[in-house]
């Protein structure tokens, strides 16, 4: 079975779009980082390495230090799909990140985005 194109896409090529989406709505790159760190367990150093090495999404998530234990609380529709119904584990993680960035851009409070 052929891998979905996003799996082999570098995280660094999509990252600026996450930041731009947030900044266009008055949010900050730091808030995007906070979401990425919460979801994956990466820190600033780890994220910098991911961006420098042009790591693909598959590796980005497979090497993530710790997927947050509250990811099952991320629900709703992103890109026309219900996140909780996506079967492919990697696609589900990618859509979790998309959903959280989308919530940030829509002005949702960070405490709610981070499911605290």
Long-range contacts (C-beta under 8 A, 24 or more apart in sequence): 3-58, 4-88, 4-91, 6-57, 6-91, 6-94, 7-56, 7-57, 7-58, 7-90, 7-91, 8-56, 8-57, 8-58, 9-56, 9-57, 10-54, 10-55, 10-56, 10-57, 11-50, 11-51, 11-54, 11-55, 11-56, 11-57, 11-60, 12-50, 12-51, 12-52, 12-54, 12-55, 13-54, 14-57, 15-51, 18-97, 18-101, 21-101, 21-102, 21-105, 22-101, 22-104, 22-105, 24-105, 25-104, 25-105, 25-106, 25-107, 27-104, 27-105, 31-104, 31-110, 32-101, 32-104, 34-110, 34-114, 35-97, 35-100, 35-101, 35-104, 35-113, 35-114, 36-97, 38-68, 38-100, 38-114, 39-64, 39-67, 39-68, 39-71, 39-93, 39-96, 39-97, 39-100, 40-64, 40-65, 40-66, 40-67, 40-68, 41-65, 41-66, 41-67, 41-68, 57-90, 57-94, 58-90, 61-90, 61-93, 61-94, 67-93, 68-115, 70-114, 70-115, 71-96, 73-115, 74-99, 74-100, 74-115, 78-102
